[in-house]
């Protein structure tokens, strides 16, 4: 229905006309259920039941349709399962910290039904699982650079740390 209903025409008449014109154009030709009666089981379903059945049949991802607490539960399970397959310890650390921040934010919001009742993901335990799956391990090259940067900031006098550095303008 790409057109608006004209004023003064009843909705039933307008819809019937749209369907008749579509039949005349052949828009319904070649449909798999053409001429067959509707399934009694489908007629007895509610809209929610039909949507769930459709999602199962089509293999659709219904995570977005879950209540926030159940979505977090599912995300937590997927995170814990995916830890051994992550490429580095830093990737594991980032994923766990991000999830824990989101879980903390969910606890701070007013509770919904069903309420959030999940433990935080233990970072040390997940890192140990990752190290078991990757016995050689991967050294983190960014860690020494971060320590050096922290040391350089601490070596500067307090007045240099208190305000940002201004760059000298070059003569133009």
C-alpha atoms as an extended CHARMM CRD file, in Angstrom:
* protein
*
       172  EXT
         1         1  UNK       CA              0.0000000000        0.0000000000        0.0000000000  PROA      1               0.0000000000
         2         2  UNK       CA              2.0270000000        2.8580000000       -1.2500000000  PROA      2               0.0000000000
         3         3  UNK       CA             -0.8600000000        5.2830000000       -1.4980000000  PROA      3               0.0000000000
         4         4  UNK       CA             -2.8640000000        7.0420000000        1.1580000000  PROA      4               0.0000000000
         5         5  UNK       CA             -6.5280000000        6.2930000000        1.5820000000  PROA      5               0.0000000000
         6         6  UNK       CA             -8.5550000000        8.9570000000       -0.2110000000  PROA      6               0.0000000000
         7         7  UNK       CA            -10.8930000000       10.9460000000        2.0070000000  PROA      7               0.0000000000
         8         8  UNK       CA            -14.5250000000        9.8920000000        1.9060000000  PROA      8               0.0000000000
         9         9  UNK       CA            -13.7740000000        6.2340000000        1.0510000000  PROA      9               0.0000000000
        10        10  UNK       CA            -14.2530000000        3.5890000000        3.7220000000  PROA      10              0.0000000000
        11        11  UNK       CA            -11.1690000000        1.6560000000        4.7420000000  PROA      11              0.0000000000
        12        12  UNK       CA            -12.6700000000       -1.7160000000        3.7540000000  PROA      12              0.0000000000
        13        13  UNK       CA            -13.5330000000       -0.5060000000        0.2750000000  PROA      13              0.0000000000
        14        14  UNK       CA            -10.0850000000        0.9900000000       -0.2060000000  PROA      14              0.0000000000
        15        15  UNK       CA             -8.2680000000       -2.1490000000        1.0240000000  PROA      15              0.0000000000
        16        16  UNK       CA            -10.4690000000       -4.4040000000       -1.1300000000  PROA      16              0.0000000000
        17        17  UNK       CA             -9.6580000000       -2.2700000000       -4.1550000000  PROA      17              0.0000000000
        18        18  UNK       CA             -5.9110000000       -2.4450000000       -3.4080000000  PROA      18              0.0000000000
        19        19  UNK       CA             -6.0890000000       -6.2580000000       -3.1330000000  PROA      19              0.0000000000
        20        20  UNK       CA             -8.1560000000       -6.5850000000       -6.3460000000  PROA      20              0.0000000000
        21        21  UNK       CA             -5.6850000000       -4.4210000000       -8.2710000000  PROA      21              0.0000000000
        22        22  UNK       CA             -2.7490000000       -6.4700000000       -6.9390000000  PROA      22              0.0000000000
        23        23  UNK       CA             -4.4660000000       -9.6960000000       -8.0470000000  PROA      23              0.0000000000
        24        24  UNK       CA             -5.0440000000       -8.2150000000      -11.4990000000  PROA      24              0.0000000000
        25        25  UNK       CA             -1.3600000000       -7.2210000000      -11.7260000000  PROA      25              0.0000000000
        26        26  UNK       CA             -0.3690000000      -10.7780000000      -10.7660000000  PROA      26              0.0000000000
        27        27  UNK       CA              1.3570000000       -9.7890000000       -7.5300000000  PROA      27              0.0000000000
        28        28  UNK       CA              0.0950000000      -12.9560000000       -5.7960000000  PROA      28              0.0000000000
        29        29  UNK       CA              0.9020000000      -15.3980000000       -8.6240000000  PROA      29              0.0000000000
        30        30  UNK       CA              3.4220000000      -18.1160000000       -7.8680000000  PROA      30              0.0000000000
        31        31  UNK       CA              3.1110000000      -18.0690000000       -4.0740000000  PROA      31              0.0000000000
        32        32  UNK       CA              3.7900000000      -21.4560000000       -2.4560000000  PROA      32              0.0000000000
        33        33  UNK       CA              0.5540000000      -21.5280000000       -0.4210000000  PROA      33              0.0000000000
        34        34  UNK       CA             -1.6680000000      -20.2050000000       -3.1990000000  PROA      34              0.0000000000
        35        35  UNK       CA             -5.0980000000      -21.8320000000       -3.1290000000  PROA      35              0.0000000000
        36        36  UNK       CA             -4.4080000000      -23.8080000000        0.0430000000  PROA      36              0.0000000000
        37        37  UNK       CA             -6.3420000000      -23.3210000000        3.2960000000  PROA      37              0.0000000000
        38        38  UNK       CA             -4.5580000000      -21.7230000000        6.2270000000  PROA      38              0.0000000000
        39        39  UNK       CA             -3.0620000000      -24.0800000000        8.8000000000  PROA      39              0.0000000000
        40        40  UNK       CA             -5.3250000000      -24.4140000000       11.8630000000  PROA      40              0.0000000000
        41        41  UNK       CA             -2.3330000000      -24.3320000000       14.2050000000  PROA      41              0.0000000000
        42        42  UNK       CA             -1.2840000000      -20.9510000000       12.8010000000  PROA      42              0.0000000000
        43        43  UNK       CA             -4.7740000000      -19.5340000000       13.1950000000  PROA      43              0.0000000000
        44        44  UNK       CA             -4.8030000000      -20.4500000000       16.8920000000  PROA      44              0.0000000000
        45        45  UNK       CA             -1.4790000000      -18.7580000000       17.6720000000  PROA      45              0.0000000000
        46        46  UNK       CA             -1.0530000000      -15.3780000000       19.2630000000  PROA      46              0.0000000000
        47        47  UNK       CA              1.2140000000      -12.8360000000       17.6040000000  PROA      47              0.0000000000
        48        48  UNK       CA              3.9670000000      -13.5590000000       20.1130000000  PROA      48              0.0000000000
        49        49  UNK       CA              3.7950000000      -17.3170000000       19.5590000000  PROA      49              0.0000000000
        50        50  UNK       CA              3.9120000000      -16.8010000000       15.8040000000  PROA      50              0.0000000000
        51        51  UNK       CA              6.9520000000      -14.5220000000       16.1280000000  PROA      51              0.0000000000
        52        52  UNK       CA              8.8270000000      -17.0670000000       18.2660000000  PROA      52              0.0000000000
        53        53  UNK       CA              8.0200000000      -19.8620000000       15.8140000000  PROA      53              0.0000000000
        54        54  UNK       CA              9.1200000000      -17.7060000000       12.8910000000  PROA      54              0.0000000000
        55        55  UNK       CA             12.4090000000      -16.8740000000       14.6400000000  PROA      55              0.0000000000
        56        56  UNK       CA             13.1200000000      -20.5670000000       15.2750000000  PROA      56              0.0000000000
        57        57  UNK       CA             12.1830000000      -21.5410000000       11.7340000000  PROA      57              0.0000000000
        58        58  UNK       CA             14.2860000000      -18.7860000000       10.1330000000  PROA      58              0.0000000000
        59        59  UNK       CA             17.1610000000      -19.0070000000       12.6090000000  PROA      59              0.0000000000
        60        60  UNK       CA             16.8270000000      -15.3020000000       13.4740000000  PROA      60              0.0000000000
        61        61  UNK       CA             18.8760000000      -13.7500000000       16.2670000000  PROA      61              0.0000000000
        62        62  UNK       CA             16.3560000000      -12.6130000000       18.8720000000  PROA      62              0.0000000000
        63        63  UNK       CA             18.8680000000      -11.1960000000       21.3510000000  PROA      63              0.0000000000
        64        64  UNK       CA             17.5910000000       -7.6690000000       20.7630000000  PROA      64              0.0000000000
        65        65  UNK       CA             14.0720000000       -8.7810000000       21.7100000000  PROA      65              0.0000000000
        66        66  UNK       CA             15.1390000000      -10.1530000000       25.0960000000  PROA      66              0.0000000000
        67        67  UNK       CA             14.5720000000       -8.2000000000       28.2940000000  PROA      67              0.0000000000
        68        68  UNK       CA             17.8110000000       -6.4960000000       29.3930000000  PROA      68              0.0000000000
        69        69  UNK       CA             18.4810000000       -8.9280000000       32.2500000000  PROA      69              0.0000000000
        70        70  UNK       CA             18.1620000000      -11.9730000000       30.0120000000  PROA      70              0.0000000000
        71        71  UNK       CA             20.2400000000      -10.3300000000       27.2790000000  PROA      71              0.0000000000
        72        72  UNK       CA             23.0170000000       -9.6980000000       29.8130000000  PROA      72              0.0000000000
        73        73  UNK       CA             22.8140000000      -13.3090000000       31.0210000000  PROA      73              0.0000000000
        74        74  UNK       CA             23.1630000000      -14.5710000000       27.4640000000  PROA      74              0.0000000000
        75        75  UNK       CA             26.0030000000      -12.1490000000       26.7250000000  PROA      75              0.0000000000
        76        76  UNK       CA             27.8140000000      -13.2980000000       29.8690000000  PROA      76              0.0000000000
        77        77  UNK       CA             27.5650000000      -16.9420000000       28.8140000000  PROA      77              0.0000000000
        78        78  UNK       CA             28.8570000000      -16.1260000000       25.3250000000  PROA      78              0.0000000000
        79        79  UNK       CA             31.7140000000      -14.0660000000       26.7650000000  PROA      79              0.0000000000
        80        80  UNK       CA             32.8620000000      -16.8430000000       29.0900000000  PROA      80              0.0000000000
        81        81  UNK       CA             32.6770000000      -19.3900000000       26.2510000000  PROA      81              0.0000000000
        82        82  UNK       CA             34.6570000000      -17.1600000000       23.8820000000  PROA      82              0.0000000000
        83        83  UNK       CA             37.5730000000      -16.3950000000       26.2360000000  PROA      83              0.0000000000
        84        84  UNK       CA             39.9090000000      -19.2050000000       25.0270000000  PROA      84              0.0000000000
        85        85  UNK       CA             39.3930000000      -18.1280000000       21.4130000000  PROA      85              0.0000000000
        86        86  UNK       CA             40.3630000000      -14.4870000000       21.9640000000  PROA      86              0.0000000000
        87        87  UNK       CA             43.6960000000      -13.5150000000       20.3750000000  PROA      87              0.0000000000
        88        88  UNK       CA             45.4080000000      -11.7830000000       23.3100000000  PROA      88              0.0000000000
        89        89  UNK       CA             45.1520000000      -11.2410000000       27.0370000000  PROA      89              0.0000000000
        90        90  UNK       CA             44.4350000000       -7.5900000000       26.3340000000  PROA      90              0.0000000000
        91        91  UNK       CA             41.4050000000       -8.5920000000       24.2340000000  PROA      91              0.0000000000
        92        92  UNK       CA             40.1440000000      -10.7660000000       27.0960000000  PROA      92              0.0000000000
        93        93  UNK       CA             40.7400000000       -7.9790000000       29.6000000000  PROA      93              0.0000000000
        94        94  UNK       CA             38.9350000000       -5.4040000000       27.4330000000  PROA      94              0.0000000000
        95        95  UNK       CA             35.9230000000       -7.6680000000       26.8060000000  PROA      95              0.0000000000
        96        96  UNK       CA             35.5400000000       -8.6160000000       30.4800000000  PROA      96              0.0000000000
        97        97  UNK       CA             35.9280000000       -5.0270000000       31.6920000000  PROA      97              0.0000000000
        98        98  UNK       CA             33.4020000000       -3.7670000000       29.1320000000  PROA      98              0.0000000000
        99        99  UNK       CA             30.8720000000       -6.4120000000       30.1710000000  PROA      99              0.0000000000
       100       100  UNK       CA             31.3910000000       -5.6960000000       33.8620000000  PROA      100             0.0000000000
       101       101  UNK       CA             30.8760000000       -1.9660000000       33.2460000000  PROA      101             0.0000000000
       102       102  UNK       CA             27.6080000000       -2.6910000000       31.4120000000  PROA      102             0.0000000000
       103       103  UNK       CA             26.4770000000       -5.0370000000       34.1840000000  PROA      103             0.0000000000
       104       104  UNK       CA             27.3120000000       -2.3850000000       36.7830000000  PROA      104             0.0000000000
       105       105  UNK       CA             25.2470000000        0.1450000000       34.8110000000  PROA      105             0.0000000000
       106       106  UNK       CA             22.3440000000       -2.3270000000       34.7320000000  PROA      106             0.0000000000
       107       107  UNK       CA             22.5160000000       -2.7160000000       38.5210000000  PROA      107             0.0000000000
       108       108  UNK       CA             22.4290000000        1.0660000000       38.9340000000  PROA      108             0.0000000000
       109       109  UNK       CA             19.2430000000        1.4430000000       36.8540000000  PROA      109             0.0000000000
       110       110  UNK       CA             15.8360000000        0.8200000000       38.4020000000  PROA      110             0.0000000000
       111       111  UNK       CA             15.1710000000       -2.9110000000       38.3300000000  PROA      111             0.0000000000
       112       112  UNK       CA             12.9730000000       -4.3710000000       35.6440000000  PROA      112             0.0000000000
       113       113  UNK       CA             11.1820000000       -7.6810000000       35.4850000000  PROA      113             0.0000000000
       114       114  UNK       CA             13.0040000000      -10.0650000000       35.5300000000  PROA      114             0.0000000000
       115       115  UNK       CA             15.5860000000       -8.3460000000       37.7420000000  PROA      115             0.0000000000
       116       116  UNK       CA             19.2960000000       -8.4970000000       36.9710000000  PROA      116             0.0000000000
       117       117  UNK       CA             20.8200000000      -11.1990000000       39.1650000000  PROA      117             0.0000000000
       118       118  UNK       CA             24.2220000000      -11.9470000000       37.6410000000  PROA      118             0.0000000000
       119       119  UNK       CA             27.6680000000      -12.0410000000       39.1750000000  PROA      119             0.0000000000
       120       120  UNK       CA             30.4090000000       -9.9660000000       37.6190000000  PROA      120             0.0000000000
       121       121  UNK       CA             32.8460000000      -11.8630000000       35.4050000000  PROA      121             0.0000000000
       122       122  UNK       CA             36.0350000000      -12.6240000000       37.3440000000  PROA      122             0.0000000000
       123       123  UNK       CA             38.8590000000      -11.1390000000       35.2710000000  PROA      123             0.0000000000
       124       124  UNK       CA             41.6250000000      -13.1660000000       36.9460000000  PROA      124             0.0000000000
       125       125  UNK       CA             39.7960000000      -16.4490000000       36.3980000000  PROA      125             0.0000000000
       126       126  UNK       CA             39.1610000000      -15.6370000000       32.7260000000  PROA      126             0.0000000000
       127       127  UNK       CA             42.7890000000      -14.6390000000       32.1860000000  PROA      127             0.0000000000
       128       128  UNK       CA             43.8620000000      -17.9490000000       33.7660000000  PROA      128             0.0000000000
       129       129  UNK       CA             41.5340000000      -19.8090000000       31.3830000000  PROA      129             0.0000000000
       130       130  UNK       CA             43.0180000000      -17.9070000000       28.4470000000  PROA      130             0.0000000000
       131       131  UNK       CA             46.5700000000      -18.7280000000       29.5960000000  PROA      131             0.0000000000
       132       132  UNK       CA             45.6370000000      -22.4320000000       29.8250000000  PROA      132             0.0000000000
       133       133  UNK       CA             44.3860000000      -22.3410000000       26.2390000000  PROA      133             0.0000000000
       134       134  UNK       CA             47.4910000000      -20.4130000000       25.0860000000  PROA      134             0.0000000000
       135       135  UNK       CA             50.4560000000      -21.9630000000       26.9250000000  PROA      135             0.0000000000
       136       136  UNK       CA             53.0590000000      -19.8810000000       25.0710000000  PROA      136             0.0000000000
       137       137  UNK       CA             51.1370000000      -16.7110000000       25.7900000000  PROA      137             0.0000000000
       138       138  UNK       CA             51.5130000000      -13.3930000000       24.1020000000  PROA      138             0.0000000000
       139       139  UNK       CA             53.5680000000      -10.6870000000       25.7240000000  PROA      139             0.0000000000
       140       140  UNK       CA             51.8560000000       -7.3360000000       25.8470000000  PROA      140             0.0000000000
       141       141  UNK       CA             54.1390000000       -4.8360000000       24.1050000000  PROA      141             0.0000000000
       142       142  UNK       CA             52.0740000000       -1.8370000000       25.2290000000  PROA      142             0.0000000000
       143       143  UNK       CA             52.5980000000       -2.4330000000       28.9730000000  PROA      143             0.0000000000
       144       144  UNK       CA             56.2360000000       -1.1920000000       29.2120000000  PROA      144             0.0000000000
       145       145  UNK       CA             55.4140000000        1.8980000000       27.1380000000  PROA      145             0.0000000000
       146       146  UNK       CA             52.5390000000        2.7310000000       29.4870000000  PROA      146             0.0000000000
       147       147  UNK       CA             54.8520000000        2.3570000000       32.4970000000  PROA      147             0.0000000000
       148       148  UNK       CA             57.4360000000        4.6670000000       30.8810000000  PROA      148             0.0000000000
       149       149  UNK       CA             54.7860000000        7.2740000000       30.1540000000  PROA      149             0.0000000000
       150       150  UNK       CA             53.5960000000        7.1520000000       33.7700000000  PROA      150             0.0000000000
       151       151  UNK       CA             57.1710000000        7.5010000000       35.0020000000  PROA      151             0.0000000000
       152       152  UNK       CA             57.8240000000       10.5080000000       32.7280000000  PROA      152             0.0000000000
       153       153  UNK       CA             54.6840000000       12.2460000000       34.0120000000  PROA      153             0.0000000000
       154       154  UNK       CA             55.7340000000       11.6000000000       37.6140000000  PROA      154             0.0000000000
       155       155  UNK       CA             59.2370000000       13.0100000000       36.9670000000  PROA      155             0.0000000000
       156       156  UNK       CA             57.8840000000       16.3790000000       35.8450000000  PROA      156             0.0000000000
       157       157  UNK       CA             57.4040000000       19.0280000000       38.5610000000  PROA      157             0.0000000000
       158       158  UNK       CA             53.9060000000       19.5150000000       39.9450000000  PROA      158             0.0000000000
       159       159  UNK       CA             53.3410000000       22.8220000000       38.1180000000  PROA      159             0.0000000000
       160       160  UNK       CA             54.0830000000       21.2020000000       34.7660000000  PROA      160             0.0000000000
       161       161  UNK       CA             51.6180000000       18.4110000000       35.4830000000  PROA      161             0.0000000000
       162       162  UNK       CA             48.9150000000       20.7620000000       36.7080000000  PROA      162             0.0000000000
       163       163  UNK       CA             48.2990000000       22.5010000000       33.4040000000  PROA      163             0.0000000000
       164       164  UNK       CA             48.5750000000       21.2220000000       29.8740000000  PROA      164             0.0000000000
       165       165  UNK       CA             51.6370000000       22.0150000000       27.8460000000  PROA      165             0.0000000000
       166       166  UNK       CA             51.4220000000       24.8250000000       25.3620000000  PROA      166             0.0000000000
       167       167  UNK       CA             53.1840000000       24.3830000000       22.1050000000  PROA      167             0.0000000000
       168       168  UNK       CA             55.5010000000       27.1100000000       20.9650000000  PROA      168             0.0000000000
       169       169  UNK       CA             54.4010000000       28.8190000000       17.8310000000  PROA      169             0.0000000000
       170       170  UNK       CA             56.8310000000       28.5870000000       15.0220000000  PROA      170             0.0000000000
       171       171  UNK       CA             57.8030000000       31.8170000000       13.2780000000  PROA      171             0.0000000000
       172       172  UNK       CA             55.8440000000       32.2030000000       10.1150000000  PROA      172             0.0000000000
